[in-house]
Amino acid sequence: MARVLIIGAGGVGSVVAHKCAQAREVFADICLASRTVAKCGAVRASIRERYRRNIGVAALDADKPRETVRLIREFRPDVVINVALPYQDLAIMDACLITGVDYLDTANYEPRDQARFEYKWQWAYKKRFRERGIMALLGSGFDPGVTNVFCAHALKHRFDEIASVDIIDCNAGDHGHPFATNFNPEINIREVTQKGRYWERGRWVTVAPMSMSRELGFPAGIGVKRVYLLYHEEMESLSRNLASFGLKRMRFWMTFSERYLTYLKVLQDVGMTKIEPVMYEGRAIVPLQFLKAVLPDPGSLGKTTRGKTCIGCLVRGKKGGRDRAYYIYNICDHEACYQEVGSQAISYTTGVPAMIGAMLMVTGKWKRPGVFNMEEFDPDPFMALLGKYGLPWKETMAAKFTEQWVKALERG
């Protein structure tokens, strides 16, 4: 039986707390901490009502390692699950080093003053974590996270060589708002306004934002959606860890509606997506942070969101000397997620894998000192738990839609 400290009480943090509460046989004690302790209290009330369990709550400014160290020493967790802002990753890792506690997150570190995210800052902790005898598991969300494990599963069970991976993230949900983001607006907008990048034959290729797109027909009644090429963090670790198995290309694609892109362009054109401070009435404000404050809270979208998500990996390579195209994916329903835990599917698909990663760490199934990405462990225990905790996966090598995808993605 383990004790878990969850830092961050937004949409994802709420899902992680609910899922940990469901797993009574593993997580005996749960503490949820946030700068806004009222959010923690609302999650605690929901868990009491749904599961007749009580959890601890605490006020915490995770930017301050001393506060996190103090809370860790008071609560004595076996693992810290960080679902706060990516800016806070290093501060929380520092606190875990000081206290000797295992660490897990769902998104890699990025500096506040640069729209730039990469693993180098967290990979620099490898030696210190190893010498301290503790473990850090990076990117245990869906993408990154499940997509990394999907690739490891494909390599272990379906391929001898992997030539290419296309990670495809489709959110076909409709929240009813003119413009909103499905996770933290500040992080979401910083991510999608960056230049696109993909990995090909040992180097990164950079393209203009949203300049590459394809139309794909999705299963489960989702229909045809346009996907756009983005840079996404799991490609950084996967391109390294799959390189010795023949990988030649890795790309990431995500759906966006025309309405979303139109609003985003207007906001960019008027300067509301800038991260450089501007002076307003004698004080410095960051336009993107102000925009975040006036947009709908992603944690509030669950009650109005309808539709499904479809996220997976289209993998091509060889098995037994023969070419093979293979697709592994999950379909998640927004309304079903809200009925279960009070959150929409984007928060759900991130929060469930965070809980599973922590479960594998505290039970010793994924456990060794150092800093690791998801694909560096045996995928089988993780894959076995996905369906049990709400994210059943499917795989196919003969679907008509995947044959069409291969042609569409090769175009141009």
C-alpha positions in Angstrom: 0.0 0.0 0.0 1.4 3.3 -1.1 1.1 7.0 -0.3 0.9 9.4 -3.3 1.3 13.2 -3.4 -0.4 14.8 -6.4 0.7 18.3 -7.2 -1.8 20.3 -9.4 -5.6 20.4 -9.1 -6.6 21.3 -12.6 -8.5 19.0 -14.9 -5.7 16.4 -15.1 -5.0 16.6 -11.4 -8.6 15.9 -10.7 -8.6 12.8 -12.9 -5.4 11.5 -11.3 -6.9 11.9 -7.8 -10.1 10.2 -8.8 -8.3 7.3 -10.5 -5.9 6.9 -7.5 -9.0 6.8 -5.2 -10.4 4.0 -7.4 -7.3 1.9 -6.9 -7.7 1.3 -3.1 -5.6 -1.8 -3.2 -2.5 0.3 -4.3 -3.0 3.9 -3.0 -3.8 3.8 0.6 -3.3 7.6 1.2 -3.7 10.4 -1.2 -2.8 14.1 -0.8 -3.8 16.7 -3.5 -1.9 20.0 -3.4 -2.3 23.2 -5.3 -1.7 26.9 -5.0 -5.5 27.2 -5.1 -6.6 25.0 -2.2 -10.3 25.5 -3.0 -9.8 23.4 -6.2 -8.4 20.6 -4.0 -11.4 20.8 -1.8 -13.8 20.5 -4.7 -12.0 17.3 -5.9 -12.0 15.9 -2.4 -15.8 16.5 -2.2 -16.3 14.7 -5.5 -14.2 11.7 -4.4 -16.1 11.5 -1.1 -19.4 11.4 -2.9 -18.3 8.9 -5.6 -16.1 6.5 -3.7 -16.7 7.2 0.0 -13.0 7.9 0.4 -11.3 10.8 2.1 -8.1 12.4 0.7 -5.8 15.1 2.2 -5.5 18.5 0.6 -2.8 21.1 1.0 -1.9 24.6 -0.2 1.4 24.6 -2.2 3.4 27.0 -4.4 5.3 24.4 -6.4 7.6 27.1 -7.7 9.3 27.1 -4.3 11.2 23.8 -3.6 11.3 24.6 0.1 7.5 24.4 0.3 7.4 21.2 -1.6 10.1 19.7 0.6 8.2 20.6 3.7 5.0 19.0 2.3 6.8 15.9 1.3 8.4 15.5 4.7 5.0 16.0 6.4 3.0 13.6 4.2 5.8 11.1 3.4 4.7 9.9 0.0 6.2 7.0 -1.9 5.8 8.9 -5.2 5.1 12.5 -6.3 2.8 12.9 -9.3 3.5 16.3 -10.9 0.5 17.6 -13.0 1.2 21.2 -12.3 2.6 23.6 -15.0 5.6 22.4 -17.0 7.5 25.4 -15.8 7.6 23.8 -12.3 9.1 20.4 -13.3 12.6 21.2 -12.3 11.6 22.8 -9.0 9.6 19.7 -8.1 12.4 17.3 -9.2 14.8 19.3 -6.9 12.4 18.7 -4.0 12.3 15.0 -4.8 16.1 14.8 -4.9 16.3 16.5 -1.5 13.7 14.2 0.1 14.6 11.0 -1.8 11.1 10.4 -3.3 10.3 9.1 -6.7 8.9 11.5 -9.3 6.5 11.3 -12.2 5.2 14.0 -14.7 3.1 14.2 -17.8 4.8 17.0 -19.8 8.4 18.0 -20.1 10.0 21.2 -18.8 9.8 24.5 -20.6 11.1 27.9 -19.4 8.6 30.6 -18.7 10.4 33.1 -20.9 10.7 30.8 -24.0 8.1 28.9 -26.0 10.4 26.0 -26.1 10.1 22.5 -24.6 12.6 19.7 -24.7 14.0 17.0 -22.4 17.6 18.1 -22.0 16.9 19.9 -18.7 15.3 16.9 -17.2 17.7 14.3 -18.7 20.5 16.3 -17.0 19.1 14.9 -13.7 19.9 11.3 -14.6 23.1 10.9 -12.7 21.7 12.7 -9.6 18.6 10.6 -9.5 20.6 7.4 -10.0 23.0 8.2 -7.3 20.2 9.2 -4.9 18.5 5.8 -5.6 15.3 7.3 -6.8 13.4 7.2 -10.1 11.9 9.9 -12.3 9.4 8.8 -15.0 8.9 11.5 -17.6 5.8 12.1 -19.8 3.4 9.6 -18.3 0.3 11.1 -20.0 -1.2 10.0 -23.3 0.9 11.9 -25.8 3.6 11.8 -24.5 3.1 8.6 -22.5 0.7 6.1 -23.9 2.0 6.8 -27.4 5.5 6.0 -26.3 4.3 2.7 -24.8 2.3 1.9 -28.0 5.6 2.2 -29.9 7.4 -0.1 -27.4 4.5 -2.6 -27.7 4.7 -2.5 -31.5 8.4 -3.1 -31.4 8.2 -5.9 -28.9 5.2 -7.8 -30.4 4.6 -6.7 -34.0 7.9 -5.6 -35.7 11.5 -6.6 -36.2 12.3 -3.2 -37.7 10.4 0.1 -37.5 10.9 2.5 -40.4 8.4 5.2 -39.5 6.0 6.4 -36.8 3.1 8.9 -37.3 1.5 9.8 -34.0 -2.0 11.1 -34.7 -4.1 13.0 -32.2 -7.7 13.6 -33.1 -10.1 15.4 -30.7 -13.5 15.4 -32.3 -15.2 16.9 -29.2 -17.3 20.1 -29.2 -17.4 22.1 -26.0 -19.9 24.7 -27.2 -17.7 27.7 -26.7 -16.6 30.0 -29.5 -12.9 29.5 -28.5 -11.4 27.4 -25.7 -8.5 25.1 -25.2 -8.8 21.5 -23.9 -5.9 21.9 -21.5 -4.0 24.8 -19.9 -4.5 27.7 -22.5 -1.1 29.1 -21.9 0.7 25.8 -22.5 -1.6 24.8 -25.4 -1.2 28.1 -27.3 2.6 28.2 -26.8 2.7 24.6 -28.2 0.7 25.1 -31.3 2.1 28.4 -32.4 5.7 27.1 -32.5 7.3 26.0 -35.8 6.5 22.5 -36.8 9.3 19.9 -36.7 9.7 16.3 -37.6 12.5 13.8 -37.5 13.9 12.3 -40.7 17.0 10.3 -41.3 18.8 11.5 -38.2 18.0 15.2 -38.4 15.2 17.5 -37.4 13.3 19.2 -40.3 11.6 22.5 -39.4 8.5 23.9 -41.2 6.3 26.9 -40.7 3.5 26.6 -38.1 0.5 24.7 -39.4 2.0 24.6 -42.9 1.7 20.8 -43.4 -1.8 19.2 -43.2 -3.7 16.2 -44.4 -7.3 15.0 -44.4 -7.8 11.6 -42.7 -11.0 9.6 -42.2 -11.2 8.5 -38.5 -13.0 5.4 -37.1 -15.8 5.2 -34.5 -18.1 7.5 -36.5 -15.7 10.5 -36.1 -15.4 11.0 -39.8 -13.0 13.1 -41.9 -10.8 15.6 -40.0 -7.8 17.7 -41.1 -4.6 17.0 -39.1 -1.7 19.4 -38.9 2.0 18.6 -38.3 3.3 19.9 -35.0 6.5 19.3 -32.9 5.6 17.2 -29.9 8.0 16.1 -27.1 7.7 12.3 -27.3 9.4 12.4 -30.7 12.6 13.6 -29.0 13.0 10.4 -26.8 11.4 8.0 -29.3 13.7 9.1 -32.2 16.7 8.3 -29.9 15.3 5.0 -28.6 14.0 3.6 -31.9 17.0 4.8 -34.0 18.8 1.4 -33.7 15.7 -0.4 -34.9 15.7 1.2 -38.3 13.7 4.3 -37.7 13.9 6.7 -40.6 11.0 9.2 -39.9 8.8 10.3 -37.0 6.0 12.8 -37.2 3.2 14.1 -35.0 -0.2 15.3 -36.2 -3.1 16.9 -34.4 -6.6 17.9 -35.5 -7.8 21.6 -35.3 -11.1 23.0 -36.5 -11.1 25.9 -38.9 -12.9 27.9 -36.2 -10.1 27.3 -33.7 -7.4 28.3 -36.2 -9.3 31.4 -37.2 -9.6 32.6 -33.6 -6.0 31.7 -33.0 -4.7 33.7 -36.0 -6.7 36.8 -34.9 -5.3 36.5 -31.4 -1.7 36.2 -32.8 -2.2 39.1 -35.1 -3.3 41.4 -32.3 -0.5 40.3 -30.0 -2.5 38.3 -27.4 -0.4 35.2 -27.7 2.9 37.0 -26.9 4.9 35.8 -23.9 7.0 39.0 -23.6 5.7 41.3 -20.9 4.0 44.6 -21.9 3.3 47.6 -19.7 -0.3 48.3 -18.9 -1.4 51.0 -16.5 2.1 51.0 -14.9 2.6 47.3 -14.5 4.0 44.5 -16.6 1.6 41.9 -17.8 2.2 38.9 -20.2 -0.5 39.0 -22.9 -0.8 35.2 -23.1 -1.3 34.9 -19.3 -4.0 37.6 -19.5 -5.7 35.6 -22.3 -5.6 32.5 -20.2 -7.4 34.3 -17.4 -10.3 35.3 -19.7 -10.7 32.0 -21.6 -12.8 29.2 -20.2 -11.1 27.0 -17.6 -10.4 23.6 -19.3 -11.5 21.9 -16.1 -15.0 23.4 -16.6 -15.5 22.0 -20.1 -16.5 18.5 -19.1 -20.2 19.2 -18.6 -20.6 20.7 -22.1 -18.2 18.6 -24.2 -19.7 16.0 -26.6 -17.9 13.7 -29.0 -14.8 11.5 -29.0 -11.1 11.5 -29.2 -8.9 9.1 -31.2 -5.2 9.0 -30.5 -2.7 6.4 -31.7 0.4 5.5 -33.6 0.6 4.5 -37.3 3.7 2.4 -37.4 5.4 1.0 -40.6 8.3 -1.4 -40.8 9.1 -5.1 -41.3 8.2 -8.4 -39.6 9.9 -11.5 -40.9 11.3 -9.6 -43.8 7.8 -8.4 -44.9 6.6 -4.8 -45.0 3.8 -4.1 -42.5 1.6 -1.1 -41.6 0.1 -1.2 -38.2 -2.2 1.1 -36.2 -2.7 1.0 -32.5 -5.1 3.5 -30.8 -7.6 4.4 -28.2 -11.1 5.9 -28.6 -12.4 7.9 -25.7 -15.8 9.5 -25.2 -16.1 12.9 -23.6 -19.5 12.3 -22.0 -18.5 8.9 -20.6 -15.5 10.5 -18.9 -17.6 13.2 -17.4 -20.0 10.7 -16.0 -17.2 8.7 -14.4 -14.9 11.4 -12.9 -16.4 14.8 -13.8 -13.8 15.7 -16.5 -13.6 15.8 -20.3 -11.7 13.3 -22.3 -8.5 15.3 -22.8 -8.0 15.5 -19.0 -9.0 11.9 -18.7 -6.6 10.5 -21.3 -3.8 12.3 -19.6 -4.7 11.6 -16.0 -5.3 7.8 -16.3 -1.8 7.1 -17.6 -0.3 9.2 -14.9 -2.0 7.1 -12.3 -0.9 3.9 -14.1 2.7 5.0 -14.3 2.7 5.7 -10.6 1.1 2.4 -9.8 3.8 0.5 -11.7 6.5 2.4 -9.9 5.1 1.9 -6.3 4.4 -1.8 -7.0 8.0 -2.3 -8.3 7.0 -3.4 -11.9 8.7 -0.3 -13.3 11.3 0.5 -10.9 15.0 1.5 -11.2 17.0 4.5 -10.2 17.5 7.3 -12.7 15.5 9.3 -15.2 13.5 7.5 -17.8 11.0 7.9 -20.6 8.1 5.6 -21.0 9.3 3.5 -23.9 12.4 2.4 -21.8 10.3 -0.1 -19.8 8.5 -3.3 -20.6 5.2 -2.2 -22.2 3.2 -5.3 -21.2 2.3 -4.3 -17.6 1.2 -0.8 -18.7 -0.9 -2.1 -21.6 -2.6 -4.6 -19.3 -3.8 -1.8 -17.0 -5.0 0.7 -19.7 -8.2 -1.1 -20.4 -8.8 -1.9 -16.7 -8.7 1.8 -15.8 -10.7 3.2 -18.7 -8.6 3.5 -21.8 -9.1 0.3 -23.8 -6.8 0.0 -26.9 -7.3 -1.5 -30.3 -4.8 -2.5 -33.0 -5.1 -3.4 -36.7 -3.0 -4.3 -39.7 -5.8 -4.5 -42.2 -8.2 -1.7 -41.7 -9.4 0.2 -44.8 -8.9 3.6 -43.2 -5.3 2.9 -42.3 -4.6 2.0 -46.0 -6.0 5.4 -46.9 -4.0 7.1 -44.2 -0.7 5.7 -45.6 -1.5 7.2 -49.0 -2.6 10.5 -47.5 0.4 10.9 -45.2 2.8 10.1 -48.1 1.3 12.8 -50.3 3.7 15.6 -50.9 
